[in-house]
Amino acid sequence: MASPQENDSKPETTITLRSNDGEIFEVPETVAVLSVTIKNMVDDGCAGGIIPLEEVDAETLSQVITYLKKHAALLDPSSETEKDELDAEFFSDKEFNSLLDIVNAANYLNIKELQDASTKQIAKFIRNKSVSTVRKLFGIENDYTPEEEEALRREHQWAHEDGVESDED
């Protein structure tokens, strides 16, 4: 018996994407249109050539495409358990800065499922971290005076209690 691919005489359409550092990616249209941004470009007829993605570097775009391919391959409707297992596998080796790049790319490309999954991973990453550690991770400058900071610690003491890791590096 012939496979479904052999019976389908129409070749799969691909979309060409270019990262902000110039790398070219050929992506199946069925995968690329999981991005609302790219889908809108395709629907508007703007995808005839190369689609430049000025906010996404090649390394991050490669990871986003990998994620989309895995999710596109799931049978519809796929169970939440299957999606959670794929997400756990996908995010298992990601460093914090990579997670930030992925969530920013997901936002730019309007991929809600990836944005939700990556923000969930960031939340897991910063869970039980001290305020100063979170500031360092996100590059947030402490603009409170010591007195203001102490007043906030007293006012929100619950946020500085059990389970929060110390500031020691």
Number of C-alpha atoms within 10 A of each C-alpha: 5 6 7 8 10 9 9 9 8 8 7 11 10 14 20 17 22 19 20 15 14 13 14 16 18 14 17 15 16 17 20 24 20 20 23 16 16 22 20 13 15 17 10 9 10 13 17 10 10 14 18 17 19 12 14 22 17 18 14 20 24 15 17 22 19 14 17 20 17 14 20 14 11 13 9 8 6 11 11 9 9 13 16 12 11 16 18 13 11 14 16 10 9 13 11 15 12 16 21 18 20 24 25 18 22 26 16 17 23 17 20 15 14 22 20 14 20 22 17 13 21 17 11 11 14 14 13 18 17 19 17 14 18 16 13 12 12 11 9 11 9 12 8 10 9 10 9 11 13 13 12 12 13 12 10 11 11 9 14 16 11 8 11 13 14 13 11 7 4
